[in-house]
Structures are given as C-alpha cells and as structure tokens.
C-alpha cells in the first residue's frame, strides 16, 4: 500500500454508539461481468471484524496492534467471486469499555478498499448497507466464577429471535438496513495530516490457522452422548471433555427449544475449591467444582441453529447448561475449530531411554501453540497479554521448533512502540492499561539480541537500536556512581517466589535495588555492546562494555559472600536465591570452575529461594555454560510432576495450586533438549556458524533436528561409555564445529561423521 490517504472511508452504523459494546453488520452487493480471477482488497476493523465473500469467510482480524500501528489485512477474494451478482458481508464487534486489556480501540469502524482502481465500487462508503445486531449483549464473568486475575473482555449473550440469520448469504434481503455512515477517509501511517487516529500499516504475520478439533468426550452424566433431546420445563447440564486444553471456536448446533436458554461454560480444569486455588488431577471430575466464563444463547425454536462466538475460547472442559421452556430442545452437536498462529513443527527430538522426553516435548509444543495467536500470550485463558518476560522464552521456542521468526519480529516491534518518553517499554504490548516492569524492558533487549543471533535480518535489528539505547538511558538515570541501581519505580518483578512479595526480590532498606536487577542490567549492557559493535555505533559499544565491566566489578564486590561462596540477593547479604546466582553465571561475573561450583550449590541448596517454572529456563541454561549439561534431564522433575497431575499444557508455576494451566514460559525444554542435550546452537550472528556440543548424560542415543535460516540441522548420535559416534548434517553453505569432552573438529556443509 502506498503512503497516502485512502479512497475508502471508515464506516459505522448511523445512530449507533461509537464507543459502547455492540455488534454490527455491513453488506455490499455488486455485479461482475466475468469471474475476476484476482481481486485483492485491504480490510480492517475496530475492535474486530470478520469478512465474508459470497458466504465464505475470507478474512478476520485485524492483527492486534496500537493506534499508531493499526493493522489491515491484504486478502485476495477473487476465488470466491463469480460473474453476476456478488456480495461482501462483514460483522464488526466492539467490546466497549469492557474490552480485553490487550485490545486497543479508537471507535467502532469497518474499512475495505480494493487494490485496483477499477474495483473502487467495493470501497467502504455510504453505498454499503449497515445494521446494529440487537441480538448481542455482553456476558460478563460473574464474581463467583472468577478463579484469579482476569484480563479478557466479555463473553456473549445472543437472543436468537433478534439475530439476522443468513446475513452473509447472497440472497439475504438487506433492504431495511441503513446506508453506512462515513466517518473519515482511511490513511496509511506515514500519510501527511491523517484524518483519524487509525494509522494503518500492513499485517506482517500470516492469518491464524483454523482446523477442526476432535470430538469432545461426554463425561457426565454417565452414559451421556450427543445428540440428545432435553424435555420441556427441564434444567440439566452435560459435562464434555476435549481431553486436552485447546483454543478454539466452539460451535453449538440445536433445533427447536423456543425460549430455552443454553449456557456454554468453559474451564481449563475442575476445582477442589476456588479460594485459595486448589485443583486435583486434571483428568478427575468426581466431587469437583466447575468455575469459568460462559456464552449464553436464548433459542428461537428454529432448526439447525449454529451458535459460534465471534472470538475463540480456551477450554478443556465445556459444561452445557440447558433450561427449557414450553418446547423440548434437541442439542445436536458441539464441535470446535482450533485456532492459533500457524506454526509448523519442523524440529524433532527422540532419545533412548526416553525418560518422559516425548511427553515433555509434545506438551511443551501444545503449550507454545496455545499461547501464540496474533501476538505471543502469557496465557490464553486469563490474560492473552504479550509480556516481555514470557515472550522472550516463547520466541526461542518457536524459533527452535519452527524456524518461523515473523511473530518474534512482530512482538519485538510492538514492545518497541510501547516505549515511554523516559525510555522504558510497557511490560506488555499491546495493552490499553499502562503497566511497567523495568526488568522486562531489559528482557526486550535480550530478545533483540536473540533475534540477531538466530535470524538473518540485520536491517530489522538495526532499526531497533534507537529503542535499545532509550531503554539503557532510562536505567542510567537510576544508576549510582558505582553502577548499581538505586530504588526503581513501578513493579520490579523477577520471578514468582513464595518468599518474595509480588515476585520482587528483596532490596536493602536504603532503597538499593536487589542484585537480580543489577544483573539483568549487566546482561543488557553486554547484549547492547554486541549489537552496537556489529550494527551500530562502535563508540557506544565501548561505552556499554565499560558500563558492563563497572557493574560486574560492583556486583562481585558487594553481593559475593565468601563464607557461603554464593551471591546474595542484596549488599547486606540478608537473603539468597537461585535467581541471583543463575544470573551471575549467565552474565559471567564468575567463570570457569568457580561458576561450576556456584551452580552445583545453587541446584543443591534447598535453603535458597527456588526458581519457579519460569526462571528454570535460565537456571537450566547455565548447565551447559559450566559443563554440567549432562545433568539437564535430571532437572526436569517439575515437568514430570505436572504430567502426573494430568496437565496437557504447562502451568503458570509448578505445584498443585496454580492459577493458569497454560503458560508457555514453562516450555523451555523444547529448545533446551535441542540446545543443551543435542547441543545444537549458533556461534555467530544470523546462525551463520553452528556448534554441536551434545550433553547426553545417561542417554544411549539421540536423534534431533532443528530449522536453520538455510535449511535443517540434523544430528544422530550414539553413546557408549566414553565413546560417541554418529552423524551431523548441516545445510548448504553452513559450517561449524563438533565438541565433546574436550575434543573438537570442524563441520562442513552436508553429512559429517563423528567418532570419539
């Protein structure tokens, strides 16, 4: 799309509120002399839209962004068009002030413009017909159904008698609909004097995958099944189980039942009790309680009515609650259509003996898939927010598993655009509620460094350097003369630790920040020095290096405890944690045998504040740093325990009482099985050099492969005592090295044999 004011107008429905909750339909009929072949349109909406061409769903979105980067989709509707009469139809929904925290909004609006000038007759303006759908009202989550912090918008209540059934069909009569109201012309982001706040940019990620889910299993009452006829004047419920957690559009098909109400209630798991959270084995249902949000449908007695929410839901369990009036209702079916970012699993990992690796691998990938949509999400059930701390781990998972870096780039860009004047990014973006976690701004620099290290896209990384410099400028303001941080504003979350209030490591009484923050700043300076040296300003690289050295020296002097041979959480040495010692090793404050000894103590000393499932991604990453990679599989006990609890995705924190059953920050084994156990890693920017340094521990053999910008890397290794043999295959044009127990030799493109 060129930089200009568009010919199409944003439109809405005359007389309808532009800010409150509402659902709206738009239609445009037109004639074509011939089947057009290619017919490209640009389309967007606020909050969300679905576009149909001759009754076929062709686009939905827009991909979430902010008002200064409002996405539009580019879609070829030519295959759905034909000679003669055609119709474009759209539904637009606005959740109003109750919208999800991840959802930004200007006002209700819909937009469509044809790519070619000769097709301008489809552009949105007053020639489109419009109506507000009065069937919809917001279904808020009742307080007695909440099971933790909840950041999503309302569910739906739909009165079937008021719904315009068939509104997207070609033969639907829209004669009573109103001409749409023109708001203002649309405008690209770089347009001069844009007439509205929607600054349009093209969607750079693919559309979400849509795939039919398997059937739900009927769990209660005993012997239940669908279809089922519910008599008049009856209240009953049916408990269905997908058998695994999913993100999907549920589709309920019913007949008859005029005046009946059906609630579809969704849950990740059933509860022993709601407060404090207590869940049993996720497969169990007997004696347990169901809590969760629900959609509500009031039936009109029609045949084969299909109800599908306008936005996907997260569930393993669905409870169908039916209350009939004077007519029985036939509940014909309940199906689901999975949706998520269309990652393709290209990596593989197999080992003998298996030691739960297959189940851990599959569970981690499902978790990653459910937490990746138009952005990465911390969790699909409760928040759907792209937090920087979560997203950095998620990005590595998707890179190692699929090689697709587009959602990673999108996330880096969205967090960059959230930056304040002081230089800090939001903790999460997009978000309509400001929240700042200063350490997460530092993880943003980490994810930028990861992108540079694994993805061949130097121009994008270079474009982010001003933002990186701004983050460091924000932190410099808070540094003391010795480089350590003074008291920091906002929420300085590091990890969910029982001993830490709100996940913040305990500082000293004088306001001196905890060592964990200093260490994350140290890592950020080191990453920034690398990026400046390679792509930016070498003088700034030297400054960052000097700042890193000063801070490293200060940490070594103030936080190292000679008696315990560990780093303390603060200069007064009041408390100690796995997190601080993990970060000290990753930042190379100590190296060699001393670092190895620290990690051995960090793992073995139960008196230290323990890492949650989130921060174990970093603790476990230290193993290969200090020569303890052979112990990696031993460190997966929390994941094995979650499998024993019936979880099909990794929970927010390990233990029986967790809020979210799906948090992708727990899926770090999916890349560490490749990076630590199989030993595949980058040793140069853009993955231009490869190192294979396996840590097989007690395994007899492994087979692994992972995507690379130029193809696939594959290893097949057998270990017997002090002997290892097998093959390593690198893509064309890629070289590297193989390292094992002090041995090293070069690897060339193609198949390499190894034997020691």
C-alpha positions as a printed Julia matrix, in Angstrom:
756×3 Matrix{Float64}:
   0.0     0.0     0.0
   1.43    3.39   -0.91
   1.87    6.22    1.57
  -1.34    8.17    1.06
  -4.86    8.99    2.1
  -7.02    6.06    1.02
 -10.03    6.3    -1.27
 -12.12    4.18    1.1
 -13.76    5.57    4.22
 -14.02    4.1     7.67
 -17.73    3.43    8.21
 -20.09    2.64   11.06
 -23.85    2.34   11.63
 -25.83    5.61   11.78
 -27.16    6.36   15.24
 -25.19    3.62   16.97
 -22.76    4.35   19.79
 -19.17    4.54   18.62
 -17.7     3.56   21.99
 -20.09    1.2    23.76
 -20.5    -2.54   23.38
 -22.09   -3.53   20.1
 -22.12   -5.92   17.13
 -22.69   -4.57   13.63
 -23.19   -5.97   10.12
 -22.23   -4.42    6.79
 -23.06   -5.58    3.24
 -22.2    -4.51   -0.3
 -23.77   -6.19   -3.32
 -22.31   -5.73   -6.81
 -22.33   -7.28  -10.28
 -19.36   -8.57  -12.26
 -19.39   -9.32  -15.98
 -16.77  -12.03  -15.63
 -15.12  -14.14  -12.96
 -12.34  -11.81  -11.84
  -9.51  -14.24  -11.06
  -7.5   -11.97   -8.77
  -9.42   -9.39   -6.68
  -7.31   -8.04   -3.81
  -8.78   -5.92   -1.03
  -7.35   -4.29    2.09
  -9.57   -4.69    5.13
  -9.62   -3.7     8.79
 -11.98   -3.06   11.66
 -12.22   -1.84   15.25
 -12.31   -3.75   17.6
 -12.55   -6.85   15.41
 -14.14   -7.93   12.13
 -14.92  -11.0    10.03
 -15.3   -10.63    6.25
 -17.33  -12.96    4.04
 -17.38  -13.09    0.23
 -20.47  -14.8    -1.14
 -20.92  -16.52    2.21
 -17.31  -17.72    2.55
 -15.15  -16.49    5.43
 -12.13  -14.86    3.75
 -10.51  -12.66    6.4
 -10.7   -11.91   10.11
  -8.79   -9.6    12.41
  -7.26   -7.15   12.45
  -4.0    -8.43   13.91
  -3.69   -6.62   17.22
  -1.54   -3.52   17.38
  -1.84    0.03   18.66
  -3.38    3.14   17.15
  -0.06    4.28   15.71
   0.33    0.85   14.09
  -3.22   -0.24   13.25
  -3.11   -3.38   11.12
  -5.01   -4.1     7.94
  -5.18   -7.45    6.18
  -4.49   -7.99    2.47
  -6.71  -10.71    1.01
  -7.47  -11.99   -2.47
 -11.21  -12.63   -2.63
 -11.12  -13.46   -6.34
 -11.59  -17.22   -5.85
 -14.9   -16.59   -4.05
 -16.29  -14.19   -6.7
 -18.02  -15.04   -9.98
 -19.8   -13.49  -12.94
 -23.12  -11.99  -11.95
 -24.35  -10.97   -8.52
 -21.83  -10.98   -5.6
 -21.97   -9.81   -2.02
 -19.38   -8.81    0.55
 -20.59   -9.01    4.14
 -18.81   -8.17    7.38
 -19.52   -8.4    11.08
 -17.74   -5.95   13.4
 -17.71   -6.22   17.17
 -16.78   -3.63   19.78
 -16.45   -4.75   23.39
 -16.59   -1.16   24.56
 -15.16   -0.26   27.94
 -15.23   -3.93   28.95
 -12.78   -4.9    26.19
  -9.76   -7.08   26.9
  -6.69   -5.27   28.21
  -4.78   -6.43   25.12
  -7.33   -4.73   22.86
  -6.69   -1.13   21.75
  -9.56    0.85   20.22
 -10.39    4.18   18.65
 -14.11    3.65   17.97
 -16.35    1.2    16.15
 -15.37    1.09   12.49
 -15.02   -1.02    9.36
 -12.81   -0.46    6.34
 -12.33   -2.12    2.96
 -10.52   -0.84   -0.13
  -9.82   -2.55   -3.45
  -6.25   -2.76   -4.66
  -7.1    -1.84   -8.28
  -8.63    1.46   -9.28
 -11.24   -0.23  -11.48
 -12.6    -2.06   -8.42
 -13.34    1.04   -6.33
 -17.06    0.2    -6.32
 -16.42   -2.14   -3.35
 -14.66    0.54   -1.25
 -16.4     1.26    2.05
 -18.56    4.36    1.97
 -22.28    5.15    2.24
 -23.05    2.67   -0.57
 -22.61   -0.14    1.96
 -25.67   -1.22    3.94
 -25.46   -1.47    7.74
 -27.33   -2.54   10.85
 -26.68   -2.98   14.55
 -27.29   -6.57   15.65
 -29.58   -6.23   18.68
 -29.32   -9.95   19.43
 -25.99   -9.45   21.23
 -25.33   -8.22   24.73
 -22.2    -8.6    26.87
 -21.97  -11.59   29.19
 -19.58  -10.55   31.95
 -17.73  -13.06   34.12
 -19.62  -13.22   37.45
 -17.55  -12.65   40.57
 -18.45  -16.09   41.89
 -16.9   -17.67   38.79
 -13.54  -15.88   38.9
 -10.51  -18.0    39.74
  -7.8   -15.34   39.51
  -6.79  -12.12   37.8
  -8.81  -11.93   34.57
  -7.96   -9.51   31.74
 -10.31  -10.59   28.95
 -13.39   -8.94   27.53
 -16.98  -10.14   27.94
 -18.46  -13.31   26.58
 -21.65  -13.16   24.53
 -25.34  -13.42   25.22
 -27.28  -13.96   21.99
 -31.06  -13.8    21.58
 -31.72  -15.96   18.52
 -35.1   -14.33   17.81
 -33.37  -10.98   17.16
 -30.46  -12.4    15.13
 -30.45  -11.71   11.35
 -29.98  -15.34   10.31
 -28.35  -15.65    6.89
 -26.99  -12.09    6.91
 -23.82  -13.11    4.98
 -25.67  -15.08    2.29
 -26.07  -13.8    -1.26
 -29.86  -13.93   -1.22
 -30.33  -12.15    2.11
 -32.64   -9.12    1.9
 -30.87   -6.08    3.38
 -33.45   -3.59    2.07
 -34.36   -2.45    5.58
 -30.74   -1.79    6.51
 -29.37    1.76    6.61
 -26.72    3.3     4.36
 -23.48    3.18    6.34
 -22.21    6.39    7.91
 -18.9     7.61    6.54
 -16.5     8.52    9.34
 -13.35    9.8     7.61
 -11.09    8.58    4.82
  -8.58    5.95    5.87
  -4.89    6.8     5.87
  -1.59    4.97    5.86
   0.68    5.52    8.84
   3.07    7.85    7.01
   0.38   10.0     5.45
   0.5    13.74    5.94
  -2.31   15.16    8.11
  -4.07   11.83    8.65
  -7.79   12.47    9.27
  -8.18    9.97   12.15
  -6.2     8.1    14.81
  -6.04    4.77   12.93
  -2.51    4.92   11.49
  -2.63    1.99    9.09
   0.19   -0.49    8.5
   0.07   -3.82    6.71
  -0.23   -7.02    8.68
   3.15   -8.78    8.57
   2.14  -12.11   10.08
   0.02  -14.83    8.46
  -3.62  -15.42    9.25
  -4.33  -17.76   12.13
  -4.76  -21.44   11.45
  -8.29  -22.87   11.5
  -8.51  -26.64   11.97
 -11.35  -28.88   13.1
 -10.85  -30.26   16.59
 -11.53  -33.86   17.52
 -14.85  -34.67   19.2
 -15.42  -33.85   22.85
 -15.91  -36.77   25.21
 -19.11  -36.84   27.24
 -18.16  -37.27   30.92
 -21.32  -36.56   32.88
 -23.99  -37.78   33.36
 -22.76  -41.33   32.96
 -23.54  -42.74   29.55
 -24.38  -39.35   28.05
 -23.9   -38.6    24.36
 -24.9   -36.12   21.68
 -27.34  -35.62   20.06
 -29.76  -35.53   22.98
 -33.34  -34.3    23.4
 -33.99  -32.24   26.55
 -37.69  -32.24   27.54
 -39.74  -29.1    28.13
 -39.61  -27.46   31.56
 -36.28  -29.07   32.43
 -32.95  -27.82   33.78
 -29.95  -30.05   33.24
 -26.27  -29.97   32.35
 -23.83  -32.06   30.34
 -20.1   -32.11   31.04
 -17.9   -32.52   27.96
 -14.14  -33.06   27.89
 -11.84  -32.24   24.96
  -9.27  -34.39   26.86
  -6.65  -31.71   26.28
  -6.59  -27.93   26.52
  -7.31  -26.03   23.33
  -8.03  -22.57   21.92
 -10.96  -22.92   19.56
 -14.25  -21.57   18.27
 -16.94  -23.79   19.83
 -19.92  -24.42   17.53
 -23.22  -25.44   19.11
 -25.95  -26.81   16.84
 -29.51  -27.03   18.21
 -33.1   -27.4    16.99
 -36.46  -26.39   18.49
 -36.48  -25.26   22.13
 -38.16  -21.86   21.71
 -37.45  -19.76   24.8
 -34.84  -22.19   26.13
 -31.5   -20.89   27.41
 -28.25  -22.73   26.84
 -25.04  -21.68   28.56
 -21.68  -22.92   27.31
 -19.33  -22.66   30.26
 -15.55  -23.08   29.76
 -12.79  -24.26   32.1
  -9.19  -25.41   31.98
  -9.78  -27.81   34.87
 -12.19  -28.56   37.67
 -11.54  -27.37   41.24
 -11.33  -28.86   44.69
 -12.03  -25.33   45.88
 -11.89  -21.87   44.34
 -10.16  -19.77   47.03
  -7.37  -20.42   47.56
  -6.95  -22.18   44.23
  -6.81  -25.95   44.55
  -7.0   -28.34   41.64
  -6.65  -32.08   41.64
  -5.55  -34.28   38.8
  -6.81  -32.55   35.66
  -8.42  -35.76   34.44
 -10.62  -36.08   37.53
 -14.18  -34.77   37.71
 -15.88  -36.56   40.62
 -16.67  -34.3    43.57
 -15.02  -31.3    41.88
 -16.43  -27.84   41.15
 -16.79  -26.1    37.77
 -15.93  -22.4    37.54
 -15.46  -20.3    34.44
 -16.82  -17.8    31.88
 -19.72  -18.69   29.62
 -21.63  -17.76   26.48
 -25.41  -17.7    26.72
 -27.89  -18.45   23.93
 -31.66  -17.87   24.09
 -33.28  -20.06   21.44
 -35.98  -19.13   18.93
 -37.2   -22.63   18.07
 -35.52  -22.76   14.67
 -33.97  -25.84   13.11
 -30.22  -26.49   12.98
 -29.29  -23.18   14.56
 -25.48  -22.88   14.79
 -24.09  -20.62   17.52
 -20.4   -19.71   17.32
 -18.81  -16.88   19.34
 -17.14  -14.05   17.46
 -13.85  -14.72   19.27
 -12.22  -18.0    20.23
 -12.43  -19.57   23.68
  -9.95  -21.53   25.8
 -11.15  -24.78   27.31
 -10.57  -28.39   28.11
 -13.95  -28.83   29.78
 -17.24  -27.43   28.49
 -20.42  -27.6    30.55
 -23.62  -27.34   28.51
 -26.29  -25.95   30.83
 -29.82  -26.22   29.4
 -33.02  -24.69   30.77
 -36.05  -25.33   28.55
 -39.38  -23.55   28.4
 -42.57  -24.95   26.79
 -40.77  -26.8    23.99
 -38.09  -29.51   24.13
 -34.71  -28.75   22.61
 -32.55  -31.04   20.52
 -28.86  -30.47   21.3
 -27.43  -31.87   18.09
 -23.68  -31.34   18.43
 -20.91  -29.31   19.96
 -17.79  -29.06   17.8
 -14.71  -26.89   17.87
 -12.38  -25.26   15.37
  -8.85  -24.85   16.68
  -7.18  -21.52   16.03
  -3.66  -20.26   16.62
  -0.63  -18.82   14.88
   0.16  -21.27   12.04
   3.48  -22.5    13.35
   4.67  -25.68   11.64
   6.7   -28.05   13.8
   9.88  -28.79   11.88
  12.16  -29.76   14.77
  12.26  -33.22   16.25
  13.87  -34.83   19.27
  13.99  -38.51   20.17
  16.15  -40.29   22.73
  16.67  -43.65   24.37
  15.9   -44.29   27.08
  13.02  -41.84   26.66
  12.71  -40.61   30.3
   9.45  -38.77   29.52
  11.14  -36.71   26.79
   8.43  -37.48   24.21
   5.61  -36.35   26.51
   7.53  -33.26   27.68
   8.27  -32.33   24.07
   4.66  -32.73   22.91
   3.19  -30.96   25.94
   5.57  -28.04   25.55
   4.71  -27.62   21.88
   0.97  -27.66   22.62
   1.55  -25.03   25.31
   3.52  -22.87   22.9
   0.84  -23.19   20.22
  -2.0   -22.17   22.56
   0.0   -19.12   23.7
   0.69  -17.85   20.16
  -2.0   -16.08   18.18
  -1.77  -12.56   16.7
   0.82  -11.98   19.4
   2.53  -14.21   21.9
   0.36  -14.5    25.0
   1.28  -15.25   28.58
  -1.81  -17.45   28.9
  -4.87  -17.95   26.7
  -7.49  -18.39   29.44
  -6.88  -15.45   31.78
  -4.96  -12.6    30.13
  -3.83  -13.07   26.5
  -1.14  -10.41   27.02
   2.29  -10.3    25.4
   4.57   -9.82   28.4
   8.23   -9.32   27.52
   9.46  -11.78   30.15
   7.2   -14.53   28.84
   7.69  -13.64   25.2
  11.48  -13.91   25.2
  11.22  -17.6    26.13
   8.31  -18.15   23.75
  10.3   -16.65   20.88
  13.16  -19.09   21.38
  10.71  -21.99   21.47
   9.1   -21.03   18.17
  12.46  -20.33   16.53
  13.97  -23.67   17.51
  10.79  -25.62   16.76
   9.61  -23.97   13.53
  12.22  -21.53   12.26
   9.41  -19.0    11.72
  10.6   -15.64   13.07
   7.67  -13.48   11.94
   5.74  -13.49   15.22
   9.0   -12.84   17.06
   9.72   -9.81   14.91
   6.13   -8.63   15.37
   6.46   -8.91   19.16
   9.76   -7.02   19.28
   8.18   -4.28   17.18
   5.03   -4.0    19.32
   7.0    -3.73   22.55
   9.29   -1.14   20.98
   6.31    1.03   20.02
   5.04    0.98   23.62
   8.04    2.97   24.86
   7.55    5.95   27.17
   9.35    9.25   26.87
  11.71    8.11   29.66
  12.73    5.11   27.56
  11.03    2.18   29.32
   8.74   -0.13   27.39
   5.42   -1.35   28.69
   5.72   -4.67   30.48
   3.27   -5.99   27.88
   2.12   -4.79   24.49
  -0.35   -4.13   23.08
  -2.18   -3.03   26.2
  -4.81   -0.39   26.9
  -3.71   -0.31   30.55
  -0.27    1.04   31.36
   1.94   -1.32   33.28
   5.72   -1.11   33.69
   8.08   -3.87   34.81
  11.54   -2.34   34.35
  13.37   -5.71   34.17
  11.09   -6.66   31.27
  12.49   -3.73   29.27
  15.86   -5.4    29.75
  14.48   -8.74   28.55
  13.33   -6.84   25.44
  16.98   -6.1    24.7
  17.65   -9.8    25.27
  15.04  -10.84   22.72
  16.51   -8.37   20.22
  19.94   -9.96   20.76
  18.37  -13.42   20.33
  16.81  -12.32   17.04
  20.18  -11.03   15.8
  21.9   -14.27   16.86
  19.47  -16.71   15.25
  17.75  -14.83   12.4
  19.38  -13.39    9.29
  17.67   -9.98    9.38
  20.27   -7.37   10.31
  18.28   -4.43    8.89
  15.41   -5.0    11.32
  17.77   -5.3    14.29
  19.49   -2.08   13.22
  16.11   -0.3    13.14
  15.55   -1.28   16.81
  18.86    0.13   18.09
  17.4     3.58   18.93
  14.88    1.85   21.18
  17.61   -0.19   22.85
  19.57    2.98   23.56
  16.45    4.58   25.03
  15.96    1.66   27.44
  19.54    1.93   28.66
  19.15    5.7    29.04
  16.18    5.09   31.32
  18.26    2.81   33.53
  21.31    5.1    33.55
  19.21    7.75   35.3
  18.72    5.29   38.18
  22.3     4.08   38.44
  24.51    5.15   41.34
  28.18    6.19   40.87
  29.32    2.57   41.27
  26.9     1.44   38.55
  24.42   -0.35   40.77
  20.77    0.63   40.65
  19.08    2.76   43.26
  15.42    2.46   44.06
  13.47    1.7    40.89
   9.92    2.82   40.09
   6.95    0.6    39.25
   6.79   -3.18   39.57
  10.21   -4.85   39.58
   9.06   -8.42   39.09
  11.76  -11.05   38.59
  10.11  -14.41   39.39
   7.2   -15.93   41.3
   8.92  -16.86   44.56
   6.94  -17.67   47.72
   9.35  -15.65   49.87
   9.18  -12.56   47.63
   6.28  -10.14   47.78
   4.71   -9.76   44.32
   7.64  -11.56   42.74
  10.1    -8.77   43.6
  13.47   -9.76   45.11
  14.02   -8.1    48.5
  16.09   -4.89   48.28
  18.05   -3.26   51.08
  16.36   -0.89   53.48
  18.07    2.16   51.96
  16.32    1.51   48.64
  19.3    -0.08   46.92
  17.89   -2.39   44.29
  18.3    -6.11   44.61
  21.18   -7.84   42.87
  18.82   -9.5    40.41
  18.04   -6.13   38.83
  21.72   -5.17   38.64
  22.48   -8.48   36.97
  19.75   -8.11   34.4
  21.07   -4.62   33.63
  24.56   -6.09   33.3
  23.28   -8.63   30.76
  21.54   -5.86   28.84
  24.77   -3.82   28.64
  26.59   -6.89   27.33
  23.93   -7.57   24.71
  23.87   -3.9    23.71
  27.66   -3.82   23.32
  27.43   -6.78   20.91
  24.67   -5.16   18.87
  26.34   -1.75   18.7
  29.66   -3.29   17.69
  28.07   -5.33   14.9
  25.39   -3.0    13.57
  25.51    0.37   15.29
  27.96    2.79   16.86
  31.29    1.29   17.94
  31.88    4.18   20.35
  28.6     3.33   22.06
  29.68   -0.3    22.11
  32.77    0.71   24.04
  30.64    2.75   26.47
  28.3    -0.2    27.03
  31.26   -2.51   27.56
  32.75   -0.14   30.12
  29.39    0.19   31.91
  29.07   -3.58   31.98
  32.57   -4.02   33.43
  31.96   -1.45   36.15
  28.68   -3.08   37.11
  30.21   -6.56   37.08
  33.01   -5.39   39.38
  30.49   -3.78   41.75
  28.34   -6.91   41.92
  31.42   -9.01   42.63
  32.45   -6.71   45.48
  29.09   -6.07   47.12
  27.0    -9.21   46.53
  29.55  -12.05   46.68
  29.59  -13.86   50.01
  32.95  -15.51   50.73
  31.51  -17.58   53.53
  28.72  -19.18   51.53
  30.55  -18.98   48.21
  27.38  -17.64   46.65
  25.95  -14.31   45.57
  23.47  -12.71   47.95
  20.25  -11.0    46.92
  21.45   -7.58   48.14
  24.6    -5.88   49.55
  23.54   -6.56   53.15
  23.51  -10.31   52.37
  20.17  -10.83   54.09
  18.77  -13.4    51.65
  19.95  -15.74   48.91
  18.27  -17.12   45.8
  18.72  -19.38   42.84
  17.74  -16.49   40.58
  20.67  -14.23   41.51
  23.28  -16.96   41.23
  21.82  -18.06   37.91
  22.06  -14.52   36.54
  25.6   -14.07   37.88
  26.75  -17.08   35.89
  24.89  -16.1    32.73
  26.42  -12.61   32.96
  29.91  -14.13   33.52
  30.52  -12.28   36.76
  32.26  -15.53   37.6
  33.51  -18.14   35.16
  35.26  -21.48   34.98
  35.44  -23.79   37.98
  34.09  -21.12   40.32
  30.95  -20.75   38.18
  30.51  -24.52   38.11
  30.76  -24.71   41.89
  28.19  -21.93   42.28
  25.68  -23.72   40.04
  26.22  -27.01   41.86
  25.43  -25.23   45.13
  22.52  -23.35   43.56
  20.94  -26.6    42.45
  21.63  -28.46   45.68
  20.91  -25.87   48.38
  17.22  -26.01   49.29
  17.55  -23.0    51.62
  17.85  -20.67   48.62
  14.72  -19.06   47.21
  13.8   -21.5    44.45
  13.17  -20.73   40.8
   9.64  -21.15   39.54
   8.94  -22.96   36.28
   9.53  -19.6    34.53
  13.02  -18.9    35.83
  14.1   -22.51   35.5
  14.53  -21.64   31.83
  17.54  -19.57   32.91
  18.75  -21.85   35.69
  18.78  -24.83   33.33
  20.53  -22.76   30.66
  23.5   -22.35   32.99
  24.22  -26.09   32.92
  25.87  -26.07   29.52
  27.67  -22.84   30.44
  29.53  -24.52   33.31
  29.99  -28.02   31.94
  27.02  -29.63   33.72
  24.88  -30.18   30.64
  24.77  -33.94   31.27
  22.53  -33.19   34.27
  19.87  -31.4    32.22
  17.38  -34.29   32.13
  17.66  -34.61   35.92
  16.36  -31.04   36.19
  13.04  -31.85   34.54
  11.39  -33.23   37.7
   8.81  -30.37   37.9
   7.7   -31.11   34.35
   7.33  -34.81   35.13
   5.24  -33.91   38.16
   2.93  -31.79   36.0
   2.45  -34.72   33.63
   1.48  -36.87   36.62
  -1.15  -34.25   37.54
  -2.89  -34.77   34.19
  -1.85  -31.44   32.71
  -1.8   -31.29   28.92
  -0.03  -27.92   28.92
   2.48  -26.41   31.36
   1.01  -24.42   34.23
   1.93  -20.9    35.35
   4.01  -22.19   38.23
   4.87  -25.7    39.29
   2.92  -27.1    42.19
  -0.66  -28.23   42.82
  -2.2   -24.78   43.35
  -1.7   -22.73   40.23
  -3.92  -20.2    38.53
  -3.24  -20.74   34.82
  -2.91  -24.25   33.39
  -1.24  -22.91   30.25
   1.82  -20.66   30.39
   4.34  -21.0    27.56
   7.22  -19.71   29.68
   7.24  -23.29   31.02
   8.01  -24.8    27.61
  11.74  -24.01   27.67
  12.61  -27.76   27.48
  11.56  -27.64   23.83
  14.63  -25.61   22.96
  16.97  -26.9    25.64
  16.52  -30.51   24.53
  17.9   -29.24   21.21
  20.38  -26.68   22.52
  21.74  -28.48   25.61
  21.09  -32.21   25.14
  21.54  -32.43   21.36
  23.94  -29.49   21.68
  22.84  -27.54   18.58
  23.45  -23.81   18.82
  24.51  -20.71   16.92
  28.0   -19.29   17.4
  27.68  -16.26   15.1
  25.04  -13.69   14.13
  22.27  -14.95   11.88
  23.14  -18.55   12.78
  25.97  -18.26   10.24
  28.12  -20.65   12.31
  26.94  -23.77   14.11
  28.26  -25.62   17.13
  27.13  -29.1    18.07
  28.2   -29.9    21.65
  25.94  -32.72   22.95
  25.27  -33.42   26.62
  23.7   -36.88   26.52
  24.06  -37.77   30.19
  22.75  -41.31   30.69
  21.13  -41.45   27.24
  22.23  -44.16   24.82
  21.29  -42.34   21.64
  19.55  -39.24   20.34
  18.11  -38.12   17.04
  17.36  -34.43   16.68
  16.85  -31.84   14.01
  16.02  -28.16   14.0
  15.41  -25.48   11.4
  18.14  -23.08   10.32
  17.8   -20.0     8.07
  19.34  -22.05    5.23
  17.73  -25.43    5.84
  17.83  -28.08    8.55
  20.47  -29.19   11.05
  20.3   -32.86   11.98
  22.21  -35.0    14.47
  22.09  -38.74   15.12
  24.41  -39.86   17.91
  25.07  -43.0    19.95
  26.95  -43.02   23.24
  28.58  -45.99   24.95
  30.78  -45.31   27.95
  33.43  -42.83   26.86
  32.69  -43.35   23.17
  30.36  -41.33   20.93
  29.66  -41.79   17.23
  27.16  -40.73   14.64
  26.44  -38.06   12.06
  25.84  -34.31   11.93
  24.25  -32.78    8.83
  24.45  -29.04    8.1
  22.66  -27.05    5.37
  24.43  -25.96    2.21
  26.78  -23.04    2.83
  26.89  -23.56    6.61
  29.93  -24.7     8.59
  30.65  -25.19   12.28
  32.3   -27.37   14.89
  31.59  -30.51   16.89
  32.7   -30.53   20.53
  32.64  -33.35   23.07
  34.61  -33.95   26.27
  37.5   -31.73   25.21
  37.53  -32.97   21.62
  36.73  -30.65   18.73
  36.74  -30.8    14.98
  35.27  -28.74   12.16
  31.96  -29.48   10.45
  31.26  -28.81    6.78
  28.05  -28.49    4.8
  26.35  -31.82    4.27
  26.78  -35.03    6.26
  29.68  -35.22    8.73
  30.69  -38.41   10.54
  31.84  -38.11   14.14
  33.53  -40.73   16.3
  35.48  -40.4    19.55
